Amino acid sequence: MPTYDPQFGAGKICVLVPTYNNAGTLGDVLRGVLSYTSHVIVVNDGATDHTAEVLADFPQVSVVSYSPNQGKGIALRRGFRFAIDKGYDYAITIDADGQHFASDIPVFLEKLKTEPKAILVGARNLQQENMPGKNTFANKFSNFWFYVETGLKMPDTQSGYRLYPLHAMKKMRFFCRKYEFEIEVMVRSSWKGIKVDWVPVQVYYPPAGERVSHFRPFRDFSRISALNTVLVTIAFLYIHPRNFFRLLFSKGGLKQIVTTLLLDPKETTGRKALSVGFGIFMGIVPIWGFQMLVAIALATLWRLNKTLVIVAANISIPPMIPLIIYMSFVTGRMYVTEDATWLVFSKNITVESVKQNLFQYITGAVTLAVIAGLAAGLITYVLLSVFRKKRVAVNQ
């Protein structure tokens, strides 16, 4: 019996191997995995090489086959469905190209004991020998957008070596079909409240001449970029405001915001006040659709408190937008001879009238953003100075 078979059976865990034209490495991968467990599922994603012949040598493995090739996302989704139908609650996914080591399976099992409801991602050493440069760049790119979309920091968001809690995900419906699925599943699971964590794993990258990859740089990177655009939009328009108000109105939520974000002694009062003021400024400045992106980029560049910046920038949540636009027109009165504030309420707005009076709105919005940002920063600075002094006095 394989070493960890009892643990796999008791925990309703399987190993899922999606494969497409990896006949040269698939056999070794399966032999390695089977030394740990017999609970193995292979998804043959329309392979055109001799994958079927390789699988014939492993009758103990469950196989899902279809044709033509549909992409890794579809392979994983079909594998998940098959595993759930077979009664599994968890699936450890391992790539068929030989870059992952079956010897890391126990690492996932050990972490599962303390994180039974989390997606566990195997974080690779991205600085090791033979690591393709494009992989390192793509991973940093992916890690950044994952942080923007979820507020979570992960060392490796592109690793295919993962453990999925199928029981927590089975009611979710996914849309992506290719490599971008692995981003969608992490982000949307995080939004649903499923924890995303990581474990360290080894990785083997053969020399360039021996490497087999089905990743198409232009097409797949374009698909990933398009997905991130959609996810970022949803995150800023709905997810981040939702999470903030959930925390704000939860029991002890306001206290947590104050103590964790504002009164945390690890950061200076000036930096916190600057972060709040800058966030308010970015929430009002008239670059709709790009406010959060610019805010996060500049906050990172200037080393501000990104969480405070994001929270403050949420002043531009949908219910507040009409008020911000109206106040921008009111503030812009000082720059024009003919007041255009009435346009906000007019039913007869034309393209020409908007063009004629856009100057009032833009100048007013920028002015309002500066005034509100400075006021918010100053008020935050004064309040923090007072409360921090009181807190120090009480602790003494």
C-alpha positions as CSV (number, residue, x, y, z in Angstrom):
1,M,0.0,0.0,0.0
2,P,1.3,3.5,-0.8
3,T,2.8,5.4,2.1
4,Y,0.0,7.9,2.7
5,D,-3.0,6.0,1.4
6,P,-4.8,5.8,4.8
7,Q,-4.5,9.5,5.2
8,F,-5.8,10.2,1.7
9,G,-8.7,7.8,2.2
10,A,-9.7,9.2,5.6
11,G,-9.4,12.8,4.5
12,K,-11.2,12.2,1.1
13,I,-8.1,13.6,-0.7
14,C,-7.0,12.8,-4.3
15,V,-4.2,13.9,-6.5
16,L,-5.3,15.4,-9.8
17,V,-3.0,15.5,-12.8
18,P,-4.1,17.5,-15.9
19,T,-2.1,16.6,-18.9
20,Y,-1.7,17.6,-22.6
21,N,1.0,16.0,-24.7
22,N,3.3,15.3,-21.8
23,A,3.8,11.6,-22.6
24,G,7.6,11.9,-22.1
25,T,7.2,12.9,-18.4
26,L,3.8,11.7,-17.4
27,G,4.9,8.1,-16.5
28,D,7.6,9.3,-14.1
29,V,5.1,11.8,-12.5
30,L,2.5,9.1,-11.9
31,R,5.1,6.6,-10.5
32,G,6.2,9.3,-8.0
33,V,2.6,10.2,-7.0
34,L,1.5,6.5,-6.7
35,S,4.3,5.9,-4.2
36,Y,2.4,8.2,-1.9
37,T,-1.3,7.4,-2.8
38,S,-3.5,5.3,-5.1
39,H,-6.1,8.1,-5.1
40,V,-5.0,9.5,-8.4
41,I,-7.1,11.1,-11.2
42,V,-5.6,12.0,-14.6
43,V,-7.4,14.4,-17.0
44,N,-6.3,13.7,-20.5
45,D,-7.0,17.1,-22.1
46,G,-7.2,16.0,-25.8
47,A,-3.6,14.7,-26.0
48,T,-2.4,13.9,-29.6
49,D,0.8,12.1,-28.6
50,H,1.1,8.6,-27.0
51,T,-0.4,9.7,-23.7
52,A,-3.1,7.0,-23.9
53,E,-0.4,4.3,-24.2
54,V,1.3,5.7,-21.1
55,L,-1.9,5.7,-19.1
56,A,-2.6,2.1,-20.2
57,D,0.3,1.1,-18.0
58,F,-1.4,2.6,-14.9
59,P,-4.8,0.8,-14.6
60,Q,-5.1,1.8,-11.0
61,V,-5.4,5.5,-12.0
62,S,-8.8,7.0,-12.8
63,V,-8.8,8.8,-16.2
64,V,-11.0,11.5,-17.6
65,S,-10.4,11.8,-21.4
66,Y,-12.0,14.0,-24.1
67,S,-11.0,15.5,-27.4
68,P,-10.1,18.0,-28.7
69,N,-7.8,19.9,-26.4
70,Q,-9.8,22.5,-24.3
71,G,-7.1,24.1,-22.1
72,K,-5.8,23.7,-18.6
73,G,-8.8,25.6,-17.0
74,I,-11.3,23.2,-18.5
75,A,-9.1,20.2,-17.5
76,L,-9.1,21.3,-13.9
77,R,-12.8,22.1,-13.8
78,R,-13.7,18.7,-15.3
79,G,-11.2,17.1,-12.9
80,F,-12.8,18.8,-9.9
81,R,-16.3,17.8,-11.0
82,F,-15.2,14.1,-11.4
83,A,-13.4,14.2,-8.0
84,I,-16.5,15.6,-6.3
85,D,-18.7,12.9,-7.9
86,K,-16.3,10.3,-6.6
87,G,-16.7,11.7,-3.1
88,Y,-13.5,13.6,-2.7
89,D,-13.3,16.7,-0.5
90,Y,-9.8,17.8,-1.6
91,A,-7.7,17.7,-4.7
92,I,-3.9,18.2,-4.9
93,T,-3.1,19.3,-8.4
94,I,0.3,18.5,-9.8
95,D,1.6,19.3,-13.3
96,A,2.4,16.5,-15.7
97,D,5.6,18.1,-17.1
98,G,7.8,16.8,-14.3
99,Q,8.7,20.2,-12.7
100,H,7.0,19.3,-9.4
101,F,8.2,16.7,-6.9
102,A,5.8,14.1,-5.5
103,S,7.9,14.3,-2.3
104,D,6.3,17.6,-1.5
105,I,2.8,16.0,-1.1
106,P,3.3,15.5,2.7
107,V,3.9,19.3,3.0
108,F,0.4,19.9,1.8
109,L,-1.0,17.2,4.0
110,E,0.7,18.7,7.1
111,K,-0.6,22.2,6.3
112,L,-4.1,20.8,5.7
113,K,-4.2,19.8,9.4
114,T,-4.3,23.5,10.4
115,E,-6.0,24.9,7.3
116,P,-8.8,22.5,6.4
117,K,-10.8,25.1,4.4
118,A,-7.9,26.9,2.5
119,I,-6.5,26.8,-1.0
120,L,-2.9,25.9,-0.5
121,V,-0.5,27.1,-3.2
122,G,3.0,25.5,-3.6
123,A,5.4,28.4,-3.7
124,R,8.5,27.7,-5.8
125,N,12.0,29.1,-5.5
126,L,11.9,31.6,-8.4
127,Q,15.6,32.4,-8.2
128,Q,16.9,28.9,-8.8
129,E,18.9,27.7,-11.8
130,N,17.2,27.3,-15.2
131,M,14.2,29.3,-14.1
132,P,12.9,31.1,-17.3
133,G,13.2,34.9,-17.0
134,K,9.7,35.3,-18.4
135,N,8.3,33.1,-15.6
136,T,9.9,35.3,-13.0
137,F,8.4,38.5,-14.5
138,A,5.0,36.9,-15.1
139,N,4.9,35.7,-11.5
140,K,5.7,39.2,-10.1
141,F,3.1,40.7,-12.4
142,S,0.5,38.1,-11.2
143,N,1.4,38.6,-7.5
144,F,1.0,42.3,-7.8
145,W,-2.5,42.1,-9.4
146,F,-3.6,39.4,-6.9
147,Y,-2.7,41.8,-4.1
148,V,-4.6,44.6,-5.8
149,E,-7.7,42.4,-6.2
150,T,-7.7,40.7,-2.8
151,G,-5.4,42.7,-0.5
152,L,-3.4,39.5,0.1
153,K,0.3,39.0,-0.5
154,M,1.4,35.7,-2.0
155,P,4.9,34.6,-3.0
156,D,3.9,32.6,-6.0
157,T,0.4,32.9,-7.6
158,Q,1.3,31.0,-10.8
159,S,2.3,27.7,-9.3
160,G,0.1,24.8,-10.5
161,Y,1.0,22.6,-7.5
162,R,-1.9,23.3,-5.2
163,L,-4.4,21.8,-2.8
164,Y,-8.0,22.8,-3.4
165,P,-10.8,22.4,-0.8
166,L,-13.4,21.0,-3.2
167,H,-16.1,20.9,-0.6
168,A,-15.9,24.7,-0.1
169,M,-15.8,25.4,-3.8
170,K,-18.4,23.0,-5.3
171,K,-21.2,25.6,-5.5
172,M,-18.9,28.1,-7.4
173,R,-19.2,28.5,-11.1
174,F,-16.1,29.4,-13.0
175,F,-15.7,30.9,-16.5
176,C,-12.0,30.7,-17.6
177,R,-10.9,27.9,-19.8
178,K,-7.1,28.3,-20.1
179,Y,-4.1,29.1,-17.8
180,E,-6.0,32.2,-16.5
181,F,-8.3,29.8,-14.6
182,E,-5.7,29.4,-11.9
183,I,-5.9,33.2,-11.2
184,E,-9.7,33.3,-11.4
185,V,-10.1,30.4,-8.9
186,M,-7.8,32.1,-6.3
187,V,-9.2,35.6,-6.6
188,R,-12.9,34.6,-6.6
189,S,-12.4,32.0,-3.8
190,S,-10.8,34.7,-1.7
191,W,-13.7,37.0,-2.4
192,K,-16.0,34.2,-1.3
193,G,-14.2,34.0,2.0
194,I,-12.0,30.9,1.3
195,K,-8.6,31.4,2.7
196,V,-5.6,31.3,0.3
197,D,-2.4,30.3,1.8
198,W,0.9,28.8,0.6
199,V,3.5,26.1,1.4
200,P,7.1,25.9,0.2
201,V,7.8,23.4,-2.6
202,Q,10.7,22.3,-4.8
203,V,10.7,22.8,-8.5
204,Y,12.7,21.4,-11.4
205,Y,13.2,23.4,-14.6
206,P,15.2,21.5,-17.3
207,P,17.6,23.3,-19.6
208,A,15.8,25.4,-22.3
209,G,16.4,22.8,-25.0
210,E,14.6,20.0,-23.0
211,R,11.7,22.2,-21.7
212,V,8.2,21.4,-22.9
213,S,5.6,24.2,-22.3
214,H,2.2,24.8,-23.8
215,F,2.0,28.4,-22.5
216,R,1.6,30.7,-25.5
217,P,3.2,34.0,-24.3
218,F,1.1,36.4,-26.4
219,R,-2.3,34.8,-26.3
220,D,-2.2,33.6,-22.8
221,F,-0.6,36.7,-21.4
222,S,-3.3,38.7,-23.2
223,R,-6.0,36.5,-21.7
224,I,-4.5,36.9,-18.2
225,S,-4.3,40.7,-18.6
226,A,-8.0,40.8,-19.8
227,L,-9.0,38.8,-16.8
228,N,-7.1,41.0,-14.4
229,T,-8.8,44.1,-15.9
230,V,-12.2,42.6,-15.2
231,L,-11.2,41.4,-11.7
232,V,-9.7,44.8,-10.7
233,T,-12.8,46.6,-11.9
234,I,-15.1,44.3,-9.8
235,A,-12.7,44.6,-6.8
236,F,-12.8,48.4,-6.8
237,L,-16.4,48.9,-7.6
238,Y,-17.8,46.1,-5.3
239,I,-15.5,43.8,-3.4
240,H,-13.3,46.3,-1.5
241,P,-16.2,48.6,-0.6
242,R,-18.2,45.6,0.5
243,N,-15.4,44.2,2.7
244,F,-14.8,47.6,4.2
245,F,-18.4,48.1,5.2
246,R,-18.7,44.5,6.4
247,L,-15.7,45.2,8.7
248,L,-17.0,48.6,9.7
249,F,-20.4,47.3,10.8
250,S,-19.3,44.0,12.2
251,K,-19.0,43.5,16.0
252,G,-15.7,45.2,17.0
253,G,-15.0,46.2,13.4
254,L,-14.6,49.9,14.0
255,K,-12.3,49.2,16.9
256,Q,-10.3,46.9,14.8
257,I,-9.9,49.5,12.0
258,V,-8.9,52.1,14.6
259,T,-6.4,50.0,16.5
260,T,-4.9,48.1,13.6
261,L,-4.8,50.7,10.9
262,L,-4.6,54.0,12.8
263,L,-3.1,53.4,16.2
264,D,-0.5,50.8,15.2
265,P,2.7,52.2,16.7
266,K,4.9,50.6,13.9
267,E,4.1,53.5,11.6
268,T,4.5,57.3,12.2
269,T,1.5,59.6,12.7
270,G,2.7,61.7,9.8
271,R,2.8,58.7,7.4
272,K,-0.7,57.5,8.4
273,A,-2.1,61.0,8.1
274,L,-0.5,61.4,4.7
275,S,-1.9,58.1,3.6
276,V,-5.4,59.0,4.6
277,G,-5.2,62.4,2.9
278,F,-3.7,61.0,-0.3
279,G,-6.5,58.3,-0.4
280,I,-9.2,61.0,-0.1
281,F,-7.5,63.0,-2.8
282,M,-7.3,60.0,-5.2
283,G,-11.0,59.1,-4.4
284,I,-12.1,62.6,-5.7
285,V,-9.7,63.5,-8.4
286,P,-11.4,63.2,-11.8
287,I,-9.7,60.1,-13.3
288,W,-12.7,57.8,-12.9
289,G,-11.8,54.1,-13.6
290,F,-8.2,54.6,-12.8
291,Q,-8.3,56.2,-9.3
292,M,-7.5,53.0,-7.4
293,L,-4.8,51.8,-9.9
294,V,-3.0,55.2,-9.7
295,A,-3.5,55.4,-5.9
296,I,-2.0,52.0,-5.2
297,A,0.9,52.5,-7.7
298,L,1.8,55.9,-6.1
299,A,1.3,54.6,-2.6
300,T,3.7,51.8,-3.3
301,L,6.2,54.2,-4.9
302,W,6.0,56.6,-2.0
303,R,5.8,53.8,0.7
304,L,2.5,54.9,2.1
305,N,0.2,52.7,4.1
306,K,-1.6,51.1,1.1
307,T,-4.5,49.8,3.2
308,L,-5.3,53.3,4.6
309,V,-5.0,54.7,1.1
310,I,-7.5,52.1,-0.3
311,V,-9.9,52.6,2.6
312,A,-9.8,56.4,2.2
313,A,-10.1,56.3,-1.6
314,N,-13.4,54.4,-1.2
315,I,-15.0,57.8,-0.5
316,S,-15.9,57.5,-4.2
317,I,-18.2,54.5,-3.7
318,P,-21.3,54.6,-5.9
319,P,-23.7,56.3,-3.4
320,M,-21.2,59.1,-2.9
321,I,-20.4,59.7,-6.6
322,P,-23.4,62.1,-7.3
323,L,-22.4,64.2,-4.2
324,I,-18.8,64.3,-5.3
325,I,-19.7,65.4,-8.8
326,Y,-22.1,68.1,-7.5
327,M,-19.5,69.4,-5.0
328,S,-16.9,69.5,-7.8
329,F,-19.2,71.7,-9.9
330,V,-19.9,73.9,-6.9
331,T,-16.2,74.3,-6.1
332,G,-15.4,75.0,-9.8
333,R,-17.7,78.1,-9.8
334,M,-14.7,80.2,-8.8
335,Y,-13.0,79.4,-12.2
336,V,-15.9,80.3,-14.6
337,T,-18.1,83.2,-15.4
338,E,-21.2,81.1,-16.2
339,D,-22.2,78.5,-13.6
340,A,-22.9,75.0,-15.0
341,T,-23.8,73.3,-11.7
342,W,-27.4,72.9,-13.0
343,L,-26.1,70.3,-15.6
344,V,-25.9,67.7,-12.8
345,F,-29.7,67.8,-12.5
346,S,-30.6,68.6,-16.1
347,K,-32.5,66.1,-18.3
348,N,-31.3,67.8,-21.5
349,I,-27.6,67.3,-21.3
350,T,-25.9,67.3,-24.7
351,V,-22.4,66.5,-25.7
352,E,-21.8,70.1,-26.6
353,S,-23.0,71.4,-23.3
354,V,-20.8,68.9,-21.5
355,K,-17.8,70.0,-23.5
356,Q,-18.5,73.7,-22.8
357,N,-18.7,73.1,-19.1
358,L,-16.2,70.3,-18.5
359,F,-13.7,72.9,-17.4
360,Q,-15.7,73.8,-14.4
361,Y,-16.1,70.2,-13.3
362,I,-12.4,69.3,-13.8
363,T,-11.0,72.3,-12.1
364,G,-13.5,72.1,-9.3
365,A,-12.9,68.3,-8.8
366,V,-9.1,68.8,-8.6
367,T,-9.6,71.7,-6.2
368,L,-12.0,69.8,-4.1
369,A,-9.7,66.8,-4.0
370,V,-6.8,68.9,-2.8
371,I,-8.9,70.7,-0.1
372,A,-10.6,67.4,1.1
373,G,-7.2,65.6,1.1
374,L,-5.4,68.3,3.1
375,A,-8.3,68.5,5.5
376,A,-8.6,64.8,6.0
377,G,-4.8,64.5,6.5
378,L,-4.7,67.4,9.0
379,I,-7.6,66.0,11.0
380,T,-6.2,62.6,11.0
381,Y,-2.8,63.9,12.2
382,V,-4.4,65.9,15.0
383,L,-6.6,63.1,16.2
384,L,-3.9,60.5,16.1
385,S,-1.5,62.7,18.0
386,V,-4.1,63.1,20.7
387,F,-5.2,59.5,20.9
388,R,-1.7,58.1,20.7
389,K,-0.6,60.3,23.6
390,K,-3.6,59.1,25.7
391,R,-2.8,55.5,24.8
392,V,0.8,55.9,25.9
393,A,-0.3,57.6,29.1
394,V,-2.8,54.8,29.9
395,N,-0.2,52.1,29.2
396,Q,2.3,53.8,31.5
